């Protein structure tokens, strides 16, 4: 099954880097949206989650706030 994974991040966020490294190391494909460079995406993110912090990850329609590898793994379809 294919997972739909989108990471919302910024250039200066160390937890964003940790999350993307985790996904890369586990062979998980994802789309990276840099909200620092895309204010429209940043606005949509706040509307969707009510949160301004990053990283935020949407996995198959479910949101993960912050760097939470266990939650990410639990939401991925095997």
PQR file with spaces between the fields and no chain letter, atoms N, CA, C, O and H, PARSE charges and radii, in Angstrom:
ATOM       1  N    UNK     1       0.834   -1.183    0.000 -0.4000 1.5000
ATOM       2  CA   UNK     1       0.000    0.000    0.000 -0.0000 2.0000
ATOM       3  C    UNK     1       0.876    1.244    0.000  0.5500 1.7000
ATOM       4  O    UNK     1       1.976    1.248    0.553 -0.5500 1.4000
ATOM       5  N    UNK     2       0.376    2.281   -0.620 -0.4000 1.5000
ATOM       6  CA   UNK     2       1.111    3.531   -0.685 -0.0000 2.0000
ATOM       7  C    UNK     2       0.657    4.465    0.423  0.5500 1.7000
ATOM       8  O    UNK     2      -0.540    4.660    0.639 -0.5500 1.4000
ATOM       9  H    UNK     2      -0.518    2.278   -1.069  0.4000 1.0000
ATOM      10  N    UNK     3       1.615    5.031    1.114 -0.4000 1.5000
ATOM      11  CA   UNK     3       1.328    6.016    2.145 -0.0000 2.0000
ATOM      12  C    UNK     3       1.414    7.409    1.552  0.5500 1.7000
ATOM      13  O    UNK     3       2.278    7.688    0.721 -0.5500 1.4000
ATOM      14  H    UNK     3       2.587    4.873    0.939  0.4000 1.0000
ATOM      15  N    UNK     4       0.521    8.274    1.977 -0.4000 1.5000
ATOM      16  CA   UNK     4       0.572    9.683    1.612 -0.0000 2.0000
ATOM      17  C    UNK     4       1.170   10.427    2.803  0.5500 1.7000
ATOM      18  O    UNK     4       0.508   10.595    3.827 -0.5500 1.4000
ATOM      19  H    UNK     4      -0.181    8.047    2.651  0.4000 1.0000
ATOM      20  N    UNK     5       2.409   10.869    2.672 -0.4000 1.5000
ATOM      21  CA   UNK     5       3.116   11.509    3.780 -0.0000 2.0000
ATOM      22  C    UNK     5       3.570   12.897    3.335  0.5500 1.7000
ATOM      23  O    UNK     5       4.269   13.047    2.333 -0.5500 1.4000
ATOM      24  H    UNK     5       2.947   10.732    1.840  0.4000 1.0000
ATOM      25  N    UNK     6       3.158   13.909    4.102 -0.4000 1.5000
ATOM      26  CA   UNK     6       3.585   15.283    3.842 -0.0000 2.0000
ATOM      27  C    UNK     6       4.163   15.861    5.121  0.5500 1.7000
ATOM      28  O    UNK     6       3.520   15.843    6.171 -0.5500 1.4000
ATOM      29  H    UNK     6       2.590   13.787    4.916  0.4000 1.0000
ATOM      30  N    UNK     7       5.380   16.371    5.023 -0.4000 1.5000
ATOM      31  CA   UNK     7       6.061   16.986    6.163 -0.0000 2.0000
ATOM      32  C    UNK     7       6.054   18.497    5.959  0.5500 1.7000
ATOM      33  O    UNK     7       6.464   18.995    4.910 -0.5500 1.4000
ATOM      34  H    UNK     7       5.902   16.385    4.170  0.4000 1.0000
ATOM      35  N    UNK     8       5.590   19.209    6.961 -0.4000 1.5000
ATOM      36  CA   UNK     8       5.614   20.667    6.953 -0.0000 2.0000
ATOM      37  C    UNK     8       6.774   21.096    7.847  0.5500 1.7000
ATOM      38  O    UNK     8       6.825   20.743    9.025 -0.5500 1.4000
ATOM      39  H    UNK     8       5.257   18.804    7.813  0.4000 1.0000
ATOM      40  N    UNK     9       7.707   21.863    7.273 -0.4000 1.5000
ATOM      41  CA   UNK     9       8.955   22.150    7.974 -0.0000 2.0000
ATOM      42  C    UNK     9       9.444   23.561    7.675  0.5500 1.7000
ATOM      43  O    UNK     9       8.843   24.295    6.891 -0.5500 1.4000
ATOM      44  H    UNK     9       7.665   22.150    6.316  0.4000 1.0000
ATOM      45  N    UNK    10      10.553   23.922    8.321 -0.4000 1.5000
ATOM      46  CA   UNK    10      11.288   25.151    8.018 -0.0000 2.0000
ATOM      47  C    UNK    10      12.768   24.814    7.890  0.5500 1.7000
ATOM      48  O    UNK    10      13.200   23.714    8.235 -0.5500 1.4000
ATOM      49  H    UNK    10      11.042   23.326    8.958  0.4000 1.0000
ATOM      50  N    UNK    11      13.534   25.771    7.393 -0.4000 1.5000
ATOM      51  CA   UNK    11      14.981   25.561    7.214 -0.0000 2.0000
ATOM      52  C    UNK    11      15.721   25.467    8.531  0.5500 1.7000
ATOM      53  O    UNK    11      16.759   24.809    8.609 -0.5500 1.4000
ATOM      54  H    UNK    11      13.184   26.665    7.113  0.4000 1.0000
ATOM      55  N    UNK    12      15.208   26.112    9.572 -0.4000 1.5000
ATOM      56  CA   UNK    12      15.968   26.265   10.812 -0.0000 2.0000
ATOM      57  C    UNK    12      15.516   25.336   11.936  0.5500 1.7000
ATOM      58  O    UNK    12      15.977   25.469   13.070 -0.5500 1.4000
ATOM      59  H    UNK    12      14.365   26.646    9.509  0.4000 1.0000
ATOM      60  N    UNK    13      14.635   24.412   11.638 -0.4000 1.5000
ATOM      61  CA   UNK    13      14.037   23.547   12.662 -0.0000 2.0000
ATOM      62  C    UNK    13      14.832   22.241   12.795  0.5500 1.7000
ATOM      63  O    UNK    13      14.821   21.423   11.874 -0.5500 1.4000
ATOM      64  H    UNK    13      14.261   24.303   10.716  0.4000 1.0000
ATOM      65  N    UNK    14      15.521   22.033   13.926 -0.4000 1.5000
ATOM      66  CA   UNK    14      16.296   20.797   14.074 -0.0000 2.0000
ATOM      67  C    UNK    14      15.414   19.546   14.137  0.5500 1.7000
ATOM      68  O    UNK    14      15.831   18.481   13.681 -0.5500 1.4000
ATOM      69  H    UNK    14      15.530   22.697   14.674  0.4000 1.0000
ATOM      70  N    UNK    15      14.215   19.656   14.689 -0.4000 1.5000
ATOM      71  CA   UNK    15      13.331   18.497   14.751 -0.0000 2.0000
ATOM      72  C    UNK    15      12.797   18.131   13.370  0.5500 1.7000
ATOM      73  O    UNK    15      12.512   16.965   13.097 -0.5500 1.4000
ATOM      74  H    UNK    15      13.876   20.521   15.059  0.4000 1.0000
ATOM      75  N    UNK    16      12.663   19.127   12.506 -0.4000 1.5000
ATOM      76  CA   UNK    16      12.275   18.850   11.121 -0.0000 2.0000
ATOM      77  C    UNK    16      13.342   18.005   10.436  0.5500 1.7000
ATOM      78  O    UNK    16      13.037   17.040    9.735 -0.5500 1.4000
ATOM      79  H    UNK    16      12.894   20.074   12.728  0.4000 1.0000
ATOM      80  N    UNK    17      14.596   18.385   10.652 -0.4000 1.5000
ATOM      81  CA   UNK    17      15.712   17.636   10.075 -0.0000 2.0000
ATOM      82  C    UNK    17      15.740   16.210   10.623  0.5500 1.7000
ATOM      83  O    UNK    17      15.951   15.255    9.875 -0.5500 1.4000
ATOM      84  H    UNK    17      14.844   19.169   11.221  0.4000 1.0000
ATOM      85  N    UNK    18      15.527   16.073   11.922 -0.4000 1.5000
ATOM      86  CA   UNK    18      15.503   14.734   12.527 -0.0000 2.0000
ATOM      87  C    UNK    18      14.383   13.882   11.923  0.5500 1.7000
ATOM      88  O    UNK    18      14.583   12.703   11.633 -0.5500 1.4000
ATOM      89  H    UNK    18      15.355   16.848   12.530  0.4000 1.0000
ATOM      90  N    UNK    19      13.216   14.477   11.737 -0.4000 1.5000
ATOM      91  CA   UNK    19      12.082   13.750   11.175 -0.0000 2.0000
ATOM      92  C    UNK    19      12.372   13.312    9.744  0.5500 1.7000
ATOM      93  O    UNK    19      12.137   12.157    9.387 -0.5500 1.4000
ATOM      94  H    UNK    19      13.053   15.435   11.973  0.4000 1.0000
ATOM      95  N    UNK    20      12.880   14.225    8.929 -0.4000 1.5000
ATOM      96  CA   UNK    20      13.166   13.887    7.529 -0.0000 2.0000
ATOM      97  C    UNK    20      14.279   12.839    7.435  0.5500 1.7000
ATOM      98  O    UNK    20      14.224   11.956    6.578 -0.5500 1.4000
ATOM      99  H    UNK    20      13.071   15.163    9.219  0.4000 1.0000
ATOM     100  N    UNK    21      15.281   12.930    8.304 -0.4000 1.5000
ATOM     101  CA   UNK    21      16.324   11.897    8.339 -0.0000 2.0000
ATOM     102  C    UNK    21      15.729   10.543    8.713  0.5500 1.7000
ATOM     103  O    UNK    21      16.089    9.523    8.125 -0.5500 1.4000
ATOM     104  H    UNK    21      15.325   13.647    9.000  0.4000 1.0000
ATOM     105  N    UNK    22      14.824   10.529    9.684 -0.4000 1.5000
ATOM     106  CA   UNK    22      14.158    9.293   10.096 -0.0000 2.0000
ATOM     107  C    UNK    22      13.388    8.684    8.921  0.5500 1.7000
ATOM     108  O    UNK    22      13.485    7.483    8.668 -0.5500 1.4000
ATOM     109  H    UNK    22      14.532   11.358   10.161  0.4000 1.0000
ATOM     110  N    UNK    23      12.632    9.506    8.212 -0.4000 1.5000
ATOM     111  CA   UNK    23      11.863    9.015    7.065 -0.0000 2.0000
ATOM     112  C    UNK    23      12.800    8.484    5.981  0.5500 1.7000
ATOM     113  O    UNK    23      12.568    7.413    5.422 -0.5500 1.4000
ATOM     114  H    UNK    23      12.553   10.482    8.418  0.4000 1.0000
ATOM     115  N    UNK    24      13.860    9.239    5.689 -0.4000 1.5000
ATOM     116  CA   UNK    24      14.833    8.810    4.670 -0.0000 2.0000
ATOM     117  C    UNK    24      15.475    7.479    5.045  0.5500 1.7000
ATOM     118  O    UNK    24      15.588    6.585    4.206 -0.5500 1.4000
ATOM     119  H    UNK    24      14.049   10.109    6.143  0.4000 1.0000
ATOM     120  N    UNK    25      15.897    7.345    6.303 -0.4000 1.5000
ATOM     121  CA   UNK    25      16.571    6.127    6.752 -0.0000 2.0000
ATOM     122  C    UNK    25      15.654    4.912    6.703  0.5500 1.7000
ATOM     123  O    UNK    25      16.121    3.780    6.577 -0.5500 1.4000
ATOM     124  H    UNK    25      15.806    8.072    6.984  0.4000 1.0000
ATOM     125  N    UNK    26      14.345    5.150    6.801 -0.4000 1.5000
ATOM     126  CA   UNK    26      13.390    4.050    6.774 -0.0000 2.0000
ATOM     127  C    UNK    26      12.741    3.869    5.408  0.5500 1.7000
ATOM     128  O    UNK    26      11.794    3.095    5.267 -0.5500 1.4000
ATOM     129  H    UNK    26      13.966    6.069    6.903  0.4000 1.0000
ATOM     130  N    UNK    27      13.241    4.573    4.407 -0.4000 1.5000
ATOM     131  CA   UNK    27      12.754    4.412    3.040 -0.0000 2.0000
ATOM     132  C    UNK    27      11.320    4.870    2.843  0.5500 1.7000
ATOM     133  O    UNK    27      10.602    4.332    1.999 -0.5500 1.4000
ATOM     134  H    UNK    27      14.010    5.202    4.521  0.4000 1.0000
ATOM     135  N    UNK    28      10.900    5.865    3.621 -0.4000 1.5000
ATOM     136  CA   UNK    28       9.529    6.356    3.541 -0.0000 2.0000
ATOM     137  C    UNK    28       9.505    7.599    2.653  0.5500 1.7000
ATOM     138  O    UNK    28      10.117    8.616    2.979 -0.5500 1.4000
ATOM     139  H    UNK    28      11.484    6.301    4.306  0.4000 1.0000
ATOM     140  N    UNK    29       8.798    7.509    1.534 -0.4000 1.5000
ATOM     141  CA   UNK    29       8.692    8.643    0.620 -0.0000 2.0000
ATOM     142  C    UNK    29       7.764    9.688    1.228  0.5500 1.7000
ATOM     143  O    UNK    29       6.755    9.360    1.852 -0.5500 1.4000
ATOM     144  H    UNK    29       8.301    6.683    1.269  0.4000 1.0000
ATOM     145  N    UNK    30       8.127   10.953    1.032 -0.4000 1.5000
ATOM     146  CA   UNK    30       7.310   12.039    1.579 -0.0000 2.0000
ATOM     147  C    UNK    30       7.461   13.288    0.721  0.5500 1.7000
ATOM     148  O    UNK    30       8.420   13.433   -0.037 -0.5500 1.4000
ATOM     149  H    UNK    30       8.947   11.219    0.525  0.4000 1.0000
ATOM     150  N    UNK    31       6.501   14.172    0.858 -0.4000 1.5000
ATOM     151  CA   UNK    31       6.562   15.491    0.248 -0.0000 2.0000
ATOM     152  C    UNK    31       6.934   16.479    1.339  0.5500 1.7000
ATOM     153  O    UNK    31       6.329   16.481    2.411 -0.5500 1.4000
ATOM     154  H    UNK    31       5.722   14.054    1.473  0.4000 1.0000
ATOM     155  N    UNK    32       7.917   17.310    1.074 -0.4000 1.5000
ATOM     156  CA   UNK    32       8.356   18.314    2.049 -0.0000 2.0000
ATOM     157  C    UNK    32       7.799   19.672    1.642  0.5500 1.7000
ATOM     158  O    UNK    32       8.053   20.149    0.536 -0.5500 1.4000
ATOM     159  H    UNK    32       8.408   17.308    0.203  0.4000 1.0000
ATOM     160  N    UNK    33       7.033   20.295    2.546 -0.4000 1.5000
ATOM     161  CA   UNK    33       6.498   21.628    2.308 -0.0000 2.0000
ATOM     162  C    UNK    33       7.187   22.577    3.287  0.5500 1.7000
ATOM     163  O    UNK    33       7.010   22.470    4.501 -0.5500 1.4000
ATOM     164  H    UNK    33       6.826   19.908    3.445  0.4000 1.0000
ATOM     165  N    UNK    34       7.965   23.495    2.749 -0.4000 1.5000
ATOM     166  CA   UNK    34       8.693   24.456    3.577 -0.0000 2.0000
ATOM     167  C    UNK    34       7.779   25.659    3.820  0.5500 1.7000
ATOM     168  O    UNK    34       7.604   26.501    2.939 -0.5500 1.4000
ATOM     169  H    UNK    34       8.109   23.581    1.763  0.4000 1.0000
ATOM     170  N    UNK    35       7.201   25.732    5.015 -0.4000 1.5000
ATOM     171  CA   UNK    35       6.249   26.797    5.324 -0.0000 2.0000
ATOM     172  C    UNK    35       6.950   28.145    5.502  0.5500 1.7000
ATOM     173  O    UNK    35       6.299   29.190    5.504 -0.5500 1.4000
ATOM     174  H    UNK    35       7.343   25.049    5.731  0.4000 1.0000
ATOM     175  N    UNK    36       8.254   28.120    5.648 -0.4000 1.5000
ATOM     176  CA   UNK    36       9.030   29.355    5.722 -0.0000 2.0000
ATOM     177  C    UNK    36       9.025   30.048    4.361  0.5500 1.7000
ATOM     178  O    UNK    36       9.030   31.277    4.284 -0.5500 1.4000
ATOM     179  H    UNK    36       8.783   27.271    5.645  0.4000 1.0000
ATOM     180  N    UNK    37       9.015   29.263    3.299 -0.4000 1.5000
ATOM     181  CA   UNK    37       9.049   29.794    1.935 -0.0000 2.0000
ATOM     182  C    UNK    37       7.661   29.880    1.305  0.5500 1.7000
ATOM     183  O    UNK    37       7.494   30.522    0.268 -0.5500 1.4000
ATOM     184  H    UNK    37       9.011   28.265    3.362  0.4000 1.0000
ATOM     185  N    UNK    38       6.668   29.243    1.915 -0.4000 1.5000
ATOM     186  CA   UNK    38       5.328   29.174    1.330 -0.0000 2.0000
ATOM     187  C    UNK    38       4.281   29.636    2.345  0.5500 1.7000
ATOM     188  O    UNK    38       3.712   28.811    3.059 -0.5500 1.4000
ATOM     189  H    UNK    38       6.804   28.721    2.757  0.4000 1.0000
ATOM     190  N    UNK    39       4.020   30.949    2.417 -0.4000 1.5000
ATOM     191  CA   UNK    39       3.080   31.462    3.414 -0.0000 2.0000
ATOM     192  C    UNK    39       1.650   30.951    3.225  0.5500 1.7000
ATOM     193  O    UNK    39       0.895   30.855    4.193 -0.5500 1.4000
ATOM     194  H    UNK    39       4.482   31.619    1.837  0.4000 1.0000
ATOM     195  N    UNK    40       1.280   30.627    2.007 -0.4000 1.5000
ATOM     196  CA   UNK    40      -0.061   30.079    1.775 -0.0000 2.0000
ATOM     197  C    UNK    40      -0.170   28.706    2.429  0.5500 1.7000
ATOM     198  O    UNK    40      -1.176   28.405    3.072 -0.5500 1.4000
ATOM     199  H    UNK    40       1.894   30.704    1.221  0.4000 1.0000
ATOM     200  N    UNK    41       0.852   27.877    2.272 -0.4000 1.5000
ATOM     201  CA   UNK    41       0.860   26.558    2.912 -0.0000 2.0000
ATOM     202  C    UNK    41       0.881   26.712    4.427  0.5500 1.7000
ATOM     203  O    UNK    41       0.234   25.940    5.135 -0.5500 1.4000
ATOM     204  H    UNK    41       1.669   28.122    1.750  0.4000 1.0000
ATOM     205  N    UNK    42       1.618   27.702    4.933 -0.4000 1.5000
ATOM     206  CA   UNK    42       1.669   27.948    6.380 -0.0000 2.0000
ATOM     207  C    UNK    42       0.280   28.292    6.902  0.5500 1.7000
ATOM     208  O    UNK    42      -0.129   27.807    7.958 -0.5500 1.4000
ATOM     209  H    UNK    42       2.143   28.329    4.358  0.4000 1.0000
ATOM     210  N    UNK    43      -0.431   29.113    6.178 -0.4000 1.5000
ATOM     211  CA   UNK    43      -1.784   29.503    6.577 -0.0000 2.0000
ATOM     212  C    UNK    43      -2.727   28.304    6.559  0.5500 1.7000
ATOM     213  O    UNK    43      -3.528   28.133    7.478 -0.5500 1.4000
ATOM     214  H    UNK    43      -0.099   29.506    5.321  0.4000 1.0000
ATOM     215  N    UNK    44      -2.637   27.470    5.518 -0.4000 1.5000
ATOM     216  CA   UNK    44      -3.478   26.259    5.432 -0.0000 2.0000
ATOM     217  C    UNK    44      -3.170   25.306    6.579  0.5500 1.7000
ATOM     218  O    UNK    44      -4.072   24.670    7.125 -0.5500 1.4000
ATOM     219  H    UNK    44      -1.986   27.608    4.771  0.4000 1.0000
ATOM     220  N    UNK    45      -1.898   25.208    6.941 -0.4000 1.5000
ATOM     221  CA   UNK    45      -1.488   24.328    8.026 -0.0000 2.0000
ATOM     222  C    UNK    45      -2.127   24.771    9.341  0.5500 1.7000
ATOM     223  O    UNK    45      -2.657   23.943   10.081 -0.5500 1.4000
ATOM     224  H    UNK    45      -1.165   25.725    6.497  0.4000 1.0000
ATOM     225  N    UNK    46      -2.081   26.057    9.631 -0.4000 1.5000
ATOM     226  CA   UNK    46      -2.679   26.571   10.869 -0.0000 2.0000
ATOM     227  C    UNK    46      -4.190   26.348   10.854  0.5500 1.7000
ATOM     228  O    UNK    46      -4.774   26.007   11.882 -0.5500 1.4000
ATOM     229  H    UNK    46      -1.650   26.729    9.029  0.4000 1.0000
ATOM     230  N    UNK    47      -4.823   26.535    9.705 -0.4000 1.5000
ATOM     231  CA   UNK    47      -6.266   26.293    9.602 -0.0000 2.0000
ATOM     232  C    UNK    47      -6.595   24.824    9.842  0.5500 1.7000
ATOM     233  O    UNK    47      -7.603   24.506   10.473 -0.5500 1.4000
ATOM     234  H    UNK    47      -4.348   26.812    8.869  0.4000 1.0000
ATOM     235  N    UNK    48      -5.750   23.933    9.342 -0.4000 1.5000
ATOM     236  CA   UNK    48      -6.017   22.492    9.453 -0.0000 2.0000
ATOM     237  C    UNK    48      -5.788   21.963   10.860  0.5500 1.7000
ATOM     238  O    UNK    48      -6.541   21.116   11.341 -0.5500 1.4000
ATOM     239  H    UNK    48      -4.931   24.192    8.830  0.4000 1.0000
ATOM     240  N    UNK    49      -4.734   22.467   11.528 -0.4000 1.5000
ATOM     241  CA   UNK    49      -4.341   21.861   12.806 -0.0000 2.0000
ATOM     242  C    UNK    49      -4.485   22.792   14.003  0.5500 1.7000
ATOM     243  O    UNK    49      -4.503   22.342   15.148 -0.5500 1.4000
ATOM     244  H    UNK    49      -4.122   23.155   11.138  0.4000 1.0000
ATOM     245  N    UNK    50      -4.587   24.085   13.735 -0.4000 1.5000
ATOM     246  CA   UNK    50      -4.623   25.048   14.824 -0.0000 2.0000
ATOM     247  C    UNK    50      -3.264   25.272   15.459  0.5500 1.7000
ATOM     248  O    UNK    50      -3.162   25.927   16.496 -0.5500 1.4000
ATOM     249  H    UNK    50      -4.572   24.450   12.804  0.4000 1.0000
ATOM     250  N    UNK    51      -2.225   24.737   14.848 -0.4000 1.5000
ATOM     251  CA   UNK    51      -0.863   24.811   15.384 -0.0000 2.0000
ATOM     252  C    UNK    51       0.058   25.539   14.397  0.5500 1.7000
ATOM     253  O    UNK    51      -0.063   25.384   13.182 -0.5500 1.4000
ATOM     254  H    UNK    51      -2.308   24.205   14.005  0.4000 1.0000
ATOM     255  N    UNK    52       0.973   26.331   14.945 -0.4000 1.5000
ATOM     256  CA   UNK    52       1.927   27.033   14.094 -0.0000 2.0000
ATOM     257  C    UNK    52       3.300   26.369   14.093  0.5500 1.7000
ATOM     258  O    UNK    52       4.117   26.650   13.215 -0.5500 1.4000
ATOM     259  H    UNK    52       1.071   26.457   15.932  0.4000 1.0000
ATOM     260  N    UNK    53       3.566   25.498   15.054 -0.4000 1.5000
ATOM     261  CA   UNK    53       4.885   24.889   15.170 -0.0000 2.0000
ATOM     262  C    UNK    53       5.158   23.847   14.101  0.5500 1.7000
ATOM     263  O    UNK    53       4.243   23.332   13.458 -0.5500 1.4000
ATOM     264  H    UNK    53       2.902   25.270   15.767  0.4000 1.0000
ATOM     265  N    UNK    54       6.425   23.553   13.928 -0.4000 1.5000
ATOM     266  CA   UNK    54       6.865   22.505   13.008 -0.0000 2.0000
ATOM     267  C    UNK    54       7.852   21.611   13.741  0.5500 1.7000
ATOM     268  O    UNK    54       8.438   22.051   14.730 -0.5500 1.4000
ATOM     269  H    UNK    54       7.168   23.972   14.450  0.4000 1.0000
ATOM     270  N    UNK    55       8.057   20.394   13.308 -0.4000 1.5000
ATOM     271  CA   UNK    55       7.412   19.791   12.151 -0.0000 2.0000
ATOM     272  C    UNK    55       5.987   19.327   12.465  0.5500 1.7000
ATOM     273  O    UNK    55       5.638   18.984   13.594 -0.5500 1.4000
ATOM     274  H    UNK    55       7.581   20.037   12.504  0.4000 1.0000
ATOM     275  N    UNK    56       5.204   19.338   11.415 -0.4000 1.5000
ATOM     276  CA   UNK    56       3.897   18.707   11.451 -0.0000 2.0000
ATOM     277  C    UNK    56       3.845   17.788   10.246  0.5500 1.7000
ATOM     278  O    UNK    56       4.296   18.145    9.157 -0.5500 1.4000
ATOM     279  H    UNK    56       5.488   19.617   10.498  0.4000 1.0000
ATOM     280  N    UNK    57       3.295   16.612   10.448 -0.4000 1.5000
ATOM     281  CA   UNK    57       3.286   15.611    9.388 -0.0000 2.0000
ATOM     282  C    UNK    57       1.878   15.087    9.204  0.5500 1.7000
ATOM     283  O    UNK    57       1.197   14.741   10.169 -0.5500 1.4000
ATOM     284  H    UNK    57       2.928   16.322   11.332  0.4000 1.0000
ATOM     285  N    UNK    58       1.448   15.033    7.951 -0.4000 1.5000
ATOM     286  CA   UNK    58       0.164   14.436    7.628 -0.0000 2.0000
ATOM     287  C    UNK    58       0.446   13.079    7.000  0.5500 1.7000
ATOM     288  O    UNK    58       1.100   12.980    5.961 -0.5500 1.4000
ATOM     289  H    UNK    58       2.001   15.315    7.167  0.4000 1.0000
ATOM     290  N    UNK    59      -0.063   12.030    7.654 -0.4000 1.5000
ATOM     291  CA   UNK    59       0.129   10.663    7.168 -0.0000 2.0000
ATOM     292  C    UNK    59      -1.242   10.061    6.936  0.5500 1.7000
ATOM     293  O    UNK    59      -1.980    9.771    7.878 -0.5500 1.4000
ATOM     294  H    UNK    59      -0.594   12.111    8.498  0.4000 1.0000
ATOM     295  N    UNK    60      -1.573    9.878    5.662 -0.4000 1.5000
ATOM     296  CA   UNK    60      -2.851    9.272    5.297 -0.0000 2.0000
ATOM     297  C    UNK    60      -4.027    9.965    5.988  0.5500 1.7000
ATOM     298  O    UNK    60      -4.979    9.315    6.419 -0.5500 1.4000
ATOM     299  H    UNK    60      -0.974   10.114    4.896  0.4000 1.0000
ATOM     300  N    UNK    61      -3.945   11.304    6.086 -0.4000 1.5000
ATOM     301  CA   UNK    61      -5.031   12.081    6.657 -0.0000 2.0000
ATOM     302  C    UNK    61      -4.968   12.310    8.156  0.5500 1.7000
ATOM     303  O    UNK    61      -5.806   13.025    8.706 -0.5500 1.4000
ATOM     304  H    UNK    61      -3.171   11.832    5.736  0.4000 1.0000
ATOM     305  N    UNK    62      -3.983   11.711    8.832 -0.4000 1.5000
ATOM     306  CA   UNK    62      -3.823   11.882   10.284 -0.0000 2.0000
ATOM     307  C    UNK    62      -2.628   12.794   10.538  0.5500 1.7000
ATOM     308  O    UNK    62      -1.620   12.713    9.836 -0.5500 1.4000
ATOM     309  H    UNK    62      -3.302   11.130    8.386  0.4000 1.0000
ATOM     310  N    UNK    63      -2.742   13.663   11.546 -0.4000 1.5000
ATOM     311  CA   UNK    63      -1.684   14.626   11.854 -0.0000 2.0000
ATOM     312  C    UNK    63      -0.793   14.147   12.989  0.5500 1.7000
ATOM     313  O    UNK    63      -1.261   13.564   13.967 -0.5500 1.4000
ATOM     314  H    UNK    63      -3.561   13.728   12.116  0.4000 1.0000
ATOM     315  N    UNK    64       0.504   14.406   12.837 -0.4000 1.5000
ATOM     316  CA   UNK    64       1.493   14.158   13.887 -0.0000 2.0000
ATOM     317  C    UNK    64       2.191   15.486   14.150  0.5500 1.7000
ATOM     318  O    UNK    64       2.758   16.085   13.235 -0.5500 1.4000
ATOM     319  H    UNK    64       0.884   14.879   12.042  0.4000 1.0000
ATOM     320  N    UNK    65       2.152   15.943   15.387 -0.4000 1.5000
ATOM     321  CA   UNK    65       2.834   17.183   15.765 -0.0000 2.0000
ATOM     322  C    UNK    65       4.193   16.842   16.350  0.5500 1.7000
ATOM     323  O    UNK    65       4.305   15.972   17.214 -0.5500 1.4000
ATOM     324  H    UNK    65       1.692   15.457   16.130  0.4000 1.0000
ATOM     325  N    UNK    66       5.230   17.533   15.876 -0.4000 1.5000
ATOM     326  CA   UNK    66       6.566   17.323   16.401 -0.0000 2.0000
ATOM     327  C    UNK    66       7.227   16.079   15.827  0.5500 1.7000
ATOM     328  O    UNK    66       6.724   15.456   14.892 -0.5500 1.4000
ATOM     329  H    UNK    66       5.139   18.240   15.175  0.4000 1.0000
ATOM     330  N    UNK    67       8.364   15.738   16.411 -0.4000 1.5000
ATOM     331  CA   UNK    67       9.130   14.566   15.997 -0.0000 2.0000
ATOM     332  C    UNK    67       8.729   13.404   16.891  0.5500 1.7000
ATOM     333  O    UNK    67       9.165   13.314   18.039 -0.5500 1.4000
ATOM     334  H    UNK    67       8.773   16.244   17.171  0.4000 1.0000
ATOM     335  N    UNK    68       7.895   12.515   16.357 -0.4000 1.5000
ATOM     336  CA   UNK    68       7.344   11.395   17.122 -0.0000 2.0000
ATOM     337  C    UNK    68       7.432   10.123   16.271  0.5500 1.7000
ATOM     338  O    UNK    68       6.443    9.706   15.668 -0.5500 1.4000
ATOM     339  H    UNK    68       7.542   12.588   15.425  0.4000 1.0000
ATOM     340  N    UNK    69       8.633    9.501   16.225 -0.4000 1.5000
ATOM     341  CA   UNK    69       8.837    8.343   15.345 -0.0000 2.0000
ATOM     342  C    UNK    69       7.862    7.196   15.606  0.5500 1.7000
ATOM     343  O    UNK    69       7.439    6.524   14.665 -0.5500 1.4000
ATOM     344  H    UNK    69       9.437    9.840   16.714  0.4000 1.0000
ATOM     345  N    UNK    70       7.500    6.962   16.864 -0.4000 1.5000
ATOM     346  CA   UNK    70       6.582    5.859   17.162 -0.0000 2.0000
ATOM     347  C    UNK    70       5.204    6.111   16.564  0.5500 1.7000
ATOM     348  O    UNK    70       4.592    5.202   16.002 -0.5500 1.4000
ATOM     349  H    UNK    70       7.844    7.508   17.629  0.4000 1.0000
ATOM     350  N    UNK    71       4.720    7.333   16.682 -0.4000 1.5000
ATOM     351  CA   UNK    71       3.406    7.666   16.102 -0.0000 2.0000
ATOM     352  C    UNK    71       3.470    7.595   14.579  0.5500 1.7000
ATOM     353  O    UNK    71       2.538    7.106   13.940 -0.5500 1.4000
ATOM     354  H    UNK    71       5.218    8.071   17.138  0.4000 1.0000
ATOM     355  N    UNK    72       4.561    8.080   13.997 -0.4000 1.5000
ATOM     356  CA   UNK    72       4.718    8.003   12.545 -0.0000 2.0000
ATOM     357  C    UNK    72       4.638    6.547   12.093  0.5500 1.7000
ATOM     358  O    UNK    72       3.898    6.225   11.164 -0.5500 1.4000
ATOM     359  H    UNK    72       5.318    8.478   14.515  0.4000 1.0000
ATOM     360  N    UNK    73       5.393    5.673   12.743 -0.4000 1.5000
ATOM     361  CA   UNK    73       5.383    4.245   12.373 -0.0000 2.0000
ATOM     362  C    UNK    73       3.990    3.645   12.523  0.5500 1.7000
ATOM     363  O    UNK    73       3.570    2.835   11.698 -0.5500 1.4000
ATOM     364  H    UNK    73       5.995    5.935   13.498  0.4000 1.0000
ATOM     365  N    UNK    74       3.270    4.041   13.577 -0.4000 1.5000
ATOM     366  CA   UNK    74       1.950    3.452   13.818 -0.0000 2.0000
ATOM     367  C    UNK    74       0.934    3.869   12.763  0.5500 1.7000
ATOM     368  O    UNK    74      -0.041    3.154   12.533 -0.5500 1.4000
ATOM     369  H    UNK    74       3.611    4.700   14.248  0.4000 1.0000
ATOM     370  N    UNK    75       1.145    5.009   12.120 -0.4000 1.5000
ATOM     371  CA   UNK    75       0.194    5.486   11.118 -0.0000 2.0000
ATOM     372  C    UNK    75       0.506    5.007    9.705  0.5500 1.7000
ATOM     373  O    UNK    75      -0.333    5.117    8.811 -0.5500 1.4000
ATOM     374  H    UNK    75       1.937    5.589   12.307  0.4000 1.0000
ATOM     375  N    UNK    76       1.700    4.481    9.504 -0.4000 1.5000
ATOM     376  CA   UNK    76       2.080    4.016    8.171 -0.0000 2.0000
ATOM     377  C    UNK    76       1.418    2.688    7.857  0.5500 1.7000
ATOM     378  O    UNK    76       1.366    1.789    8.696 -0.5500 1.4000
ATOM     379  H    UNK    76       2.381    4.392   10.230  0.4000 1.0000
ATOM     380  N    UNK    77       0.911    2.576    6.628 -0.4000 1.5000
ATOM     381  CA   UNK    77       0.318    1.317    6.168 -0.0000 2.0000
ATOM     382  C    UNK    77       1.442    0.375    5.767  0.5500 1.7000
ATOM     383  O    UNK    77       2.366    0.750    5.046 -0.5500 1.4000
ATOM     384  H    UNK    77       0.953    3.306    5.946  0.4000 1.0000
ATOM     385  N    UNK    78       1.345   -0.822    6.238 -0.4000 1.5000
ATOM     386  CA   UNK    78       2.393   -1.806    5.931 -0.0000 2.0000
ATOM     387  C    UNK    78       2.078   -2.539    4.646  0.5500 1.7000
ATOM     388  O    UNK    78       2.845   -3.405    4.226 -0.5500 1.4000
ATOM     389  H    UNK    78       0.594   -1.127    6.825  0.4000 1.0000
